[in-house]
Amino acid sequence: MAPEKLASRICRHISRVLGLHWEVTGKEYLEKDEACVIVANHQSSLDVLGLIELVPIMRKCTIVAKKELLYAWPFGLAAWLCGLIFIDRLNSDTSRQAINDSIKQLKRDKVKLWVFPEGTRKNTGEIHEFKKGAFHAAVNGQIPLLPIVFSRFYFTQKGSNKTLDIGRILVTVLPPVSTEGLTIADIPRLMAETRASMIEVFQQLNHQLQTQLAFKSE
């Protein structure tokens, strides 16, 4: 069995155990047989389960992740099986170079590169500022950006334990954003516009889930 398929099987089993249900819209953008740089919001280690849920749709994908994830069981095992590009998030120059070095091969082989541009996960109910690495890679390679938005994970804190209020996770794949003809000077605008579009969708998805939670509590 291919490593990515094994990882997908492991993570889908974990999702079932945790009671997570991933509802994806915009699958057609993931099915395109072309290289792109995926940018997704990052809230929790559970994001890795959602990522692996989408791997069979994408066919060919590699992921950029902080090296600490390698030691987070069982997510680290799944990440390693999928052939992640592990980076040192404390060294931005090294991290950016690692991504850029991969672009030519990914473009040639039509592989999608998945990046969490916020860097560290923060389940605070908002999408935080982006780092430039993913956008540099897309512009340097002249390949599209593909934004993906995960809805919030709603938890209840009881003492030292956290439990999910709702296992329904909404995932929206936005239309690809062309970088053809863009230069390094265009990156700040590209980052701002991409983040703004993702925030808008994030708020819409969360509103849907909040409505469901309110209905359950009545």
C-alpha positions as CSV (number, residue, x, y, z in Angstrom):
1,M,0.0,0.0,0.0
2,A,1.3,3.5,-0.9
3,P,2.4,5.5,2.2
4,E,-0.1,8.3,1.5
5,K,-3.0,5.8,1.2
6,L,-1.9,4.2,4.5
7,A,-1.8,7.6,6.2
8,S,-5.2,8.4,4.8
9,R,-6.6,5.1,6.2
10,I,-5.0,5.8,9.6
11,C,-6.3,9.3,9.8
12,R,-9.8,8.5,8.6
13,H,-10.0,5.9,11.4
14,I,-8.9,8.5,13.9
15,S,-11.6,10.9,12.6
16,R,-14.2,8.2,13.1
17,V,-13.1,7.5,16.7
18,L,-13.2,11.3,17.5
19,G,-16.6,11.7,15.8
20,L,-15.3,14.1,13.1
21,H,-17.2,14.5,9.9
22,W,-15.5,16.5,7.1
23,E,-17.8,18.2,4.6
24,V,-15.9,19.5,1.6
25,T,-17.1,21.9,-1.1
26,G,-15.0,23.0,-4.1
27,K,-13.5,19.5,-4.6
28,E,-13.3,20.2,-8.4
29,Y,-10.4,22.6,-7.7
30,L,-8.4,19.9,-5.9
31,E,-9.1,17.4,-8.7
32,K,-7.2,19.6,-11.4
33,D,-4.1,17.8,-12.5
34,E,-1.8,20.8,-12.0
35,A,0.8,22.1,-9.6
36,C,-0.3,24.8,-7.1
37,V,0.5,26.1,-3.7
38,I,-2.3,25.4,-1.2
39,V,-2.7,27.9,1.7
40,A,-5.0,26.8,4.5
41,N,-5.8,28.2,7.9
42,H,-4.3,26.4,10.9
43,Q,-6.1,26.0,14.3
44,S,-5.3,22.6,15.7
45,S,-3.5,19.3,15.2
46,L,-6.9,18.2,14.0
47,D,-6.1,20.1,10.8
48,V,-3.8,17.3,9.8
49,L,-6.8,14.9,9.9
50,G,-8.6,17.2,7.5
51,L,-5.6,17.5,5.3
52,I,-5.2,13.8,5.0
53,E,-9.0,13.5,4.3
54,L,-8.3,15.5,1.1
55,V,-5.2,13.7,-0.1
56,P,-7.1,11.1,-2.1
57,I,-8.9,13.9,-4.0
58,M,-5.6,15.7,-4.8
59,R,-3.8,12.5,-6.0
60,K,-0.3,14.1,-5.7
61,C,0.4,16.4,-2.8
62,T,3.2,17.2,-0.4
63,I,2.9,19.3,2.8
64,V,5.1,21.8,4.5
65,A,5.1,21.5,8.3
66,K,7.1,22.5,11.3
67,K,9.6,19.8,12.3
68,E,8.0,19.5,15.8
69,L,5.0,17.8,14.2
70,L,7.2,14.8,13.5
71,Y,7.1,14.0,17.2
72,A,3.3,14.5,17.7
73,W,1.8,11.0,17.8
74,P,-0.2,9.9,15.8
75,F,-0.3,13.0,13.6
76,G,3.5,12.9,13.1
77,L,3.4,9.3,11.8
78,A,0.7,10.2,9.3
79,A,2.7,13.3,8.2
80,W,5.9,11.3,7.8
81,L,4.1,8.6,5.7
82,C,2.8,11.4,3.4
83,G,6.3,12.7,2.7
84,L,6.0,16.1,4.4
85,I,8.7,18.8,3.9
86,F,9.7,19.6,7.5
87,I,11.0,23.1,8.2
88,D,12.5,25.0,11.1
89,R,9.9,27.7,11.8
90,L,12.4,29.7,13.8
91,N,14.7,30.1,10.8
92,S,12.6,31.9,8.1
93,D,15.5,32.0,5.5
94,T,16.1,28.3,5.7
95,S,12.4,27.5,5.6
96,R,11.8,29.7,2.6
97,Q,14.8,28.1,0.8
98,A,13.5,24.6,1.5
99,I,10.2,25.4,-0.1
100,N,11.7,27.2,-3.1
101,D,14.0,24.2,-3.7
102,S,11.0,22.0,-4.1
103,I,9.1,24.1,-6.5
104,K,10.7,23.1,-9.8
105,Q,10.2,19.4,-9.1
106,L,6.7,19.9,-7.9
107,K,5.8,22.0,-11.0
108,R,7.3,19.4,-13.3
109,D,5.4,16.5,-11.6
110,K,2.2,18.5,-11.1
111,V,2.3,18.1,-7.3
112,K,0.3,20.3,-5.0
113,L,2.3,21.9,-2.1
114,W,0.3,22.4,1.1
115,V,1.3,25.2,3.4
116,F,-0.2,26.6,6.6
117,P,0.9,30.3,6.1
118,E,0.0,31.3,9.7
119,G,2.9,29.2,10.9
120,T,1.7,28.2,14.4
121,R,-1.7,26.9,15.1
122,K,-4.0,29.2,17.1
123,N,-7.6,28.1,17.7
124,T,-8.8,31.6,18.6
125,G,-11.6,32.0,16.2
126,E,-9.7,34.1,13.6
127,I,-7.2,33.8,10.8
128,H,-4.0,35.4,11.8
129,E,-1.3,37.2,9.8
130,F,0.4,35.2,7.0
131,K,4.1,34.5,6.6
132,K,5.5,35.0,3.1
133,G,7.0,31.6,2.3
134,A,4.0,30.1,0.4
135,F,3.5,33.3,-1.6
136,H,7.1,33.6,-2.6
137,A,7.0,29.9,-3.8
138,A,3.9,30.5,-5.9
139,V,5.2,33.7,-7.5
140,N,8.7,32.3,-8.1
141,G,7.2,29.2,-9.7
142,Q,4.5,31.1,-11.5
143,I,1.9,28.5,-10.2
144,P,-1.5,29.2,-8.8
145,L,-2.4,29.7,-5.2
146,L,-5.3,27.5,-3.9
147,P,-6.9,28.8,-0.7
148,I,-8.6,26.3,1.6
149,V,-10.7,27.3,4.7
150,F,-11.5,25.0,7.6
151,S,-14.3,26.1,9.9
152,R,-13.7,26.5,13.6
153,F,-13.3,23.5,16.0
154,Y,-15.7,24.1,18.8
155,F,-14.6,22.8,22.2
156,T,-15.9,22.8,25.7
157,Q,-13.3,23.0,28.5
158,K,-14.1,20.9,31.5
159,G,-11.3,21.1,34.0
160,S,-8.2,19.9,32.2
161,N,-10.2,18.1,29.5
162,K,-11.4,19.4,26.2
163,T,-14.4,17.9,24.3
164,L,-15.7,18.7,20.9
165,D,-19.1,20.4,21.0
166,I,-19.7,19.5,17.4
167,G,-17.9,17.0,15.1
168,R,-19.1,18.6,11.9
169,I,-16.2,20.4,10.1
170,L,-16.9,22.5,7.0
171,V,-14.1,22.8,4.5
172,T,-14.3,25.1,1.5
173,V,-11.8,25.1,-1.4
174,L,-11.7,28.5,-3.0
175,P,-11.1,29.1,-6.8
176,P,-7.4,29.1,-7.7
177,V,-5.6,32.5,-7.7
178,S,-3.3,33.0,-10.7
179,T,0.3,34.3,-10.1
180,E,1.2,34.5,-13.7
181,G,3.1,37.7,-14.4
182,L,3.4,38.6,-10.7
183,T,6.7,39.6,-9.2
184,I,8.1,39.8,-5.6
185,A,6.7,43.3,-5.4
186,D,3.2,41.9,-5.8
187,I,3.5,39.6,-2.8
188,P,2.1,41.9,0.0
189,R,-1.0,42.6,-2.1
190,L,-1.4,38.9,-3.0
191,M,-1.1,38.0,0.7
192,A,-3.6,40.6,1.8
193,E,-6.2,39.7,-0.8
194,T,-5.9,36.0,-0.2
195,R,-6.2,36.4,3.5
196,A,-9.3,38.7,3.2
197,S,-11.1,36.2,0.9
198,M,-10.3,33.4,3.4
199,I,-11.5,35.4,6.4
200,E,-14.8,36.1,4.6
201,V,-15.4,32.4,4.0
202,F,-14.2,31.4,7.5
203,Q,-16.9,33.7,9.0
204,Q,-19.6,32.3,6.8
205,L,-18.7,28.7,7.7
206,N,-18.6,29.5,11.4
207,H,-22.0,31.2,11.2
208,Q,-23.5,27.9,9.8
209,L,-22.0,25.9,12.7
210,Q,-23.0,28.5,15.3
211,T,-26.6,28.2,14.1
212,Q,-26.5,24.4,14.4
213,L,-25.0,24.7,17.9
214,A,-27.8,27.1,19.0
215,F,-30.4,24.8,17.6
216,K,-29.0,21.8,19.5
217,S,-28.9,23.7,22.8
218,E,-32.6,24.7,22.6
